[in-house]
Amino acid sequence: IATIASVGSPTTPGSPTAPASGRGGLATLATPAAPLGNAVLSIVSGFPSQAGAPNPLAGISYVVLRDSYANALAKGGVSVPPGVSPYKYVGTTCAAGRTPDCQKILDAINADAASAIRADANGTGTLPGVAPGNYYLMVSARYNNQLLVWGQAVQLNPGANSVRLDQSNAVPVN
């Protein structure tokens, strides 16, 4: 799954990097040094600890989009074929690396991203603040040999907000 400014394999998201720029060069990606608002989202892993195994969300990129994943791609001019999951399409398109089609996907996601962070070893991360409002998660991880994605809407209120990610609120990608 493609993520902010880089891509790995479809199951190894890249890491957030420099802030994206919007019209007029204004930063549109919240950073710890330059939050864009006071609505802060903390994400915690709901996966059980297993002796000798890392948390499935350890080191994963957590991205908050302004629009749904499918809509962010469409706004960026990416055409997902009918009947194909946008996650599956992106994974297939970007599996071979940074092709022009994959770069178009990355540009679309970068343009729609509001905030991003890489989870710690426990699968926990607190994203830089954004303006209160409705956003969408963009998270993917492999668990029990299955790619899981979280793309649900989240309502962020002023102050601290939190969400717990686990199998019950994930969508498997086949």
For each residue, the residues with C-beta under 8 A, 3 or more apart:
1: 10 11 13 87 90 91 138 140 147 149
2: 7 13 14 90 94 102 105 106 109
3: 6 7 13 14 15 16 61 63 109 116 138
4: 14 15 16 17 20 29 61 63 106 109 110 113 116
5: 14 15 16 17 18 20 106 110
6: 3 14 15 17 106
7: 2 3 13 14 94 97 98 102 105 106
8: 11 12 13 14
9: 12 95
10: 1 90 91 92 94 95 140 147
11: 1 8 91 140 141 142 147
12: 8 9
13: 1 2 3 7 8 60 61 140
14: 2 3 4 5 6 7 8 61
15: 3 4 5 6 61 118
16: 3 4 5 29 61 63 113 116 117 118
17: 4 5 6
18: 5
19: 27 28 29 31 34
20: 4 5 27 28 29 110 111 113
21: 25 26 27 28
22: 25 26 27 28 111
23: 26
24:
25: 21 22
26: 21 22 23
27: 19 20 21 22 31 34 36
28: 19 20 21 22 36 111 113 114
29: 4 16 19 20 110 113 114 115 116
30: 34 35 36 37 114 115 127 128 129 130
31: 19 27 34 35 128
32: 35 128
33:
34: 19 27 30 31 128
35: 30 31 32 38 40 128 129 130
36: 27 28 30 114 115 128 129 130 131
37: 30 129 130 131 132
38: 35 129 132 158 159
39: 129 130 131 132 133 156 157 158 159 161
40: 35 126 127 128 129 156 159 160 161
41: 64 115 126 127 130 135 154 156 161 162 163
42: 124 125 126 127 160 161 162 163
43: 62 119 123 124 125 126 127 137 139 162 163 164 165
44: 122 123 124 162 163 164 165
45: 55 56 57 58 119 122 123 124 164 165 166
46: 164 165 166 168
47: 55 56 57 123 143 165 166 167
48:
49: 55
50: 53
51:
52:
53: 50
54: 58 59 121
55: 45 47 49 58 121 122 123
56: 45 47 60 123 141 142 143
57: 45 47 60 119 123 139 141 165
58: 45 54 55 119 120 121 122 123
59: 54 118 119 120 121
60: 13 56 57 118 119 123 139 140 141
61: 3 4 13 14 15 16 116 117 118 119 139
62: 43 116 117 118 119 125 127 137 138 139
63: 3 4 16 109 113 115 116 137 138 139
64: 41 113 114 115 116 127 130 135 136 137 138 154 156
65: 68 69 72 109 112 113 114 135 136 137 138
66: 72 112 113 114 135 136
67: 71 72 75 112 136
68: 65 71 72 136 151 153
69: 65 72 73 86 87 136 138 151
70: 73 74 80 86
71: 67 68 74 75
72: 65 66 67 68 69 75 76 108 109 111 112 136
73: 69 70 76 78 80 86 90 105 108 109
74: 70 71 77 78 79 80
75: 67 71 72 108 111 112
76: 72 73 104 105 107 108 109 111 112
77: 74 104 108
78: 73 74 104 105 108
79: 74
80: 70 73 74 84 86 89
81: 84 89
82:
83:
84: 80 81 88 89
85: 88 89 173
86: 69 70 73 80 89 90
87: 1 69 90 91 140 147 149 151 171 173
88: 84 85 91 92 173 174
89: 80 81 84 85 86 92 93
90: 1 2 10 73 86 87 93 94 105
91: 1 10 11 87 88 94 95 147 173
92: 10 88 89 95
93: 89 90 99 101 102 105
94: 2 7 10 90 91 97 98 99 102 105 106
95: 9 10 91 92
96: 99 102
97: 7 94 102
98: 7 94 102 103 106
99: 93 94 96 102 103
100: 103 104
101: 93 104 105
102: 2 7 93 94 96 97 98 99 105 106
103: 98 99 100 106 107
104: 76 77 78 100 101 107 108
105: 2 7 73 76 78 90 93 94 101 102 108 109
106: 2 4 5 6 7 94 98 102 103 109 110
107: 76 103 104 110 111
108: 72 73 75 76 77 78 104 105 111 112
109: 2 3 4 63 65 72 73 76 105 106 112 113 138
110: 4 5 20 29 106 107 113
111: 20 22 28 72 75 76 107 108
112: 65 66 67 72 75 76 108 109
113: 4 16 20 28 29 63 64 65 66 109 110 116 138
114: 28 29 30 36 64 65 66 130 135
115: 29 30 36 41 63 64 127 128 129 130
116: 3 4 16 29 61 62 63 64 113 127
117: 16 61 62 125 126 127 128
118: 15 16 59 60 61 62 125
119: 43 45 57 58 59 60 61 62 122 123 124 125
120: 58 59 123 124 125
121: 54 55 58 59
122: 44 45 55 58 119
123: 43 44 45 47 55 56 57 58 60 119 120 165
124: 42 43 44 45 119 120
125: 42 43 62 117 118 119 120
126: 40 41 42 43 117
127: 30 40 41 42 43 62 64 115 116 117 130
128: 30 31 32 34 35 36 40 115 117
129: 30 35 36 37 38 39 40 115
130: 30 35 36 37 39 41 64 114 115 127 133 135 156
131: 36 37 39
132: 37 38 39 156 157 158
133: 39 130 155 156
134: 153 154 155 156
135: 41 64 65 66 114 130 153 154 156
136: 64 65 66 67 68 69 72 151 152 153 154
137: 43 62 63 64 65 150 151 152 154 163
138: 1 3 62 63 64 65 69 109 113 150 151
139: 43 57 60 61 62 63 149 150 151 165
140: 1 10 11 13 60 87 147 148 149 150 173
141: 11 56 57 60 147 148
142: 11 56 145 146 147 148
143: 47 56 146 148 167 170
144:
145: 142
146: 142 143 172
147: 1 10 11 87 91 140 141 142 172 173
148: 140 141 142 143 167 170 171 172 173
149: 1 87 139 140 170 171 173
150: 137 138 139 140 165 169 170 171
151: 68 69 87 136 137 138 139 171
152: 136 137 169
153: 68 134 135 136
154: 41 64 134 135 136 137 161 163
155: 133 134 161
156: 39 40 41 64 130 132 133 134 135 161
157: 39 132 161
158: 38 39 132
159: 38 39 40
160: 40 42
161: 39 40 41 42 154 155 156 157
162: 41 42 43 44
163: 41 42 43 44 137 154
164: 43 44 45 46 169
165: 43 44 45 46 47 57 123 139 150 169 170
166: 45 46 47 169 170
167: 47 143 148 170
168: 46
169: 150 152 164 165 166
170: 143 148 149 150 165 166 167
171: 87 148 149 150 151
172: 146 147 148
173: 85 87 88 91 140 147 148 149
174: 88
